[in-house]
């Protein structure tokens, strides 16, 4: 019979000690991995927010991301868009992985109202701050989803948007920005043709887009083309892809920009106009609470008019619904291939040549949206929006806001066929633009 081994307390203690040592080792390794990950993350954040885009560090990232940069020169159509700014891309993807509506629990009923404010943002934080301050005073903002659409990532902009606590908020990021692609399309490729080179000289140098100068003999400039791309992409995203809005048949979207400023009854007026559109102007595809007219706010705050939609008269504070979006999509070929880098002139041309009928607009004669921008793509220099905001508030002093009803005042119909402003002749821009609809 086999003898049972006697229990040895010393051997048991040694085994327990060994298990404890293994546990401590695993704990140390886990802690090391955690610290290493967060150290790498902080370095990525620092690199993304402290270095200017397009410097040597980003150029190195470009080589790593694209492999052989000569591939693009041989065939620029092989890869339409390939982000290369790894640091910024990391931060944006991190935001995308945590996509959720900010303040959703405080304002749970916003989705029932089917009105969304969609704001296109570049990098002018001082203007965006003024817009946010005006939004805070708008009646009904707590029932409205506000979507900030970025084509530039910065901590300053992100902090501003995250500070909004008076309404539900969502941030989206245009994925083909110049910031992500500083050294190749849709950014400015070093092998792109200079703006003012002649076509003959362009062909001799062999620059990428030598065959496609615009109507004025100029070649594309990335900073100008980005605005039109971003404008169409954000609409496509909200109407057709965003989970919260893509199935809303009665969705209406109010389009704003970072350098706008709103009157307190902007949403009240918009809702009133949209409610009465079927009786006042059933053929109107666009309802606009913005106007460049200088009417008297004390006596004419309830007056609206209709007209053909003209880009430089009705492009501010405009709202479109799903029916208008469907028309725009059906005419995407016209919109995306019209040789004009401006989205509004392209929309006007598309409306007059492709839509079932020329675009009609129902608009407020006393504007509820104001353009306070002094600096931007076309104007450089010191930017201080506070003085313009002060002037706007003086203009609104004594205004009779929140009319209970609106009255239609007829005006003569304007019909202008827009001429192209150029800057949009490159086939790569056409292809990218159309890809947002397909």
Secondary structure, 3 states (H helix, E strand, C coil): CCCCCCCCHHHHHHHHHHHHHHHHHHHHHHHHHHHHHHHHHHHHHHHHHHCCCCCHHHHHHHHHHHCCCHHHHHCCCCCCCCCCCHHHHHHHHHHHHCCCCECCCCCCCHHHCCEEEEEEECCCHHHHHHHHHHHHCCCCHHHCEEEEEECCCCHHHHHHHHCCCCCCEEEEECCCCCCCCCCCCCCCCCCCCCCCCCHHHHHHHCCCCCCCCCCCCCCCCHHHHHHHHHHHHHHHHHHHHCCCCCCCCCCEEEEEECCEEECCCHHHHHHHHHHHHHHHCCCCCEEECECCCCCCCCCCCCEEEEEECCHHHHCCCEEEEHHHHHHHHHCHHHHHHCCECCHHHHHHHHHHHCCCCCCEEEEECCCCEEECCCCCCCCCCCCCCHHHHHHHHHHHCCCCCCCCCCEECCCCCCCCCCCCCECCCCHHHHHHHHHCCC
